[in-house]
Amino acid sequence: MQGCDSIRQQLLKRAQKLRGSPLKDAEPADLAFVDGKIALRSDASRMVPLADVLRLFNEPLKAKVTSVPNPKAEKRFAHNTHSAVFAEVRLDEELGMLRVTRIVSAVAAGRILNPKTAGSEIMGAVVGGIGMALHEEAVVDHRYGRAINHNFAEYHVPVNADVHAIEVIFVDEREAHLNPLGVKGVGEIGIVGTAAAIANAAFHATGVRVRDLPITIDKILGLR
């Protein structure tokens, strides 16, 4: 954003040096770059062809901008990403098998530049949370300190049949203190809270509070 603003200012200075330029009194915020022309937003007839501006000088247009977090703002304002996760589960009463049928993850992560890719990031993390809650467990041989289930045949991860409806909601959040774009990270927030939400839903359905993941059949039936 700051780099684009710098290029816009440079183009305006060049345009104002043209003889009889209609943009002599213009400010960068007054301009619109449309169809190869630099024009005033308020009056499109006052314009200069972009090619004429670029031919005026042989020097290339350059802009270098460094953007780092503001230490003072980081101390004054919370810059974490936040989420609320809701889970729906179904239980086979006879077999003790638990299935997650729906997850809703509502995320506040500042300005979302690309909702599709950010939503996919959250969905993937939710699938990881389902695996954490119901499937994934590293079993160690305490005699030798080696992992017993060190391959995908024995280390279980969620597959298509384990993943049902996942809904991602981005809460509109304006963040103007931490960086120019107002963005935050969405890398881990999708998995944070997912396993806990599933465990709470399992408790609501069974009355059994499992505090040791994964939530397996023997724990629900009280065999372990």
Sequence and secondary structure as in RCSB ss.txt:
>XXXX:A:sequence
MQGCDSIRQQLLKRAQKLRGSPLKDAEPADLAFVDGKIALRSDASRMVPLADVLRLFNEPLKAKVTSVPNPKAEK
RFAHNTHSAVFAEVRLDEELGMLRVTRIVSAVAAGRILNPKTAGSEIMGAVVGGIGMALHEEAVVDHRYGRAINH
NFAEYHVPVNADVHAIEVIFVDEREAHLNPLGVKGVGEIGIVGTAAAIANAAFHATGVRVRDLPITIDKILGLR
>XXXX:A:secstr
 HHHHHHHHHHHHHHHTSTT TTTT  GGGEEEETTEEEESS TTSEEEHHHHHHH SS           HHHHH
HS    EEEEEEEEEE TTT  EEEEEEEEEEE B  S HHHHHHHHHHHHHHHHHHHHT    EETTTTEES  
STTTS    GGG  EEEEEE      SS TT B   SSTTTTTHHHHHHHHHHHHHS    SSS  HHHHTT  
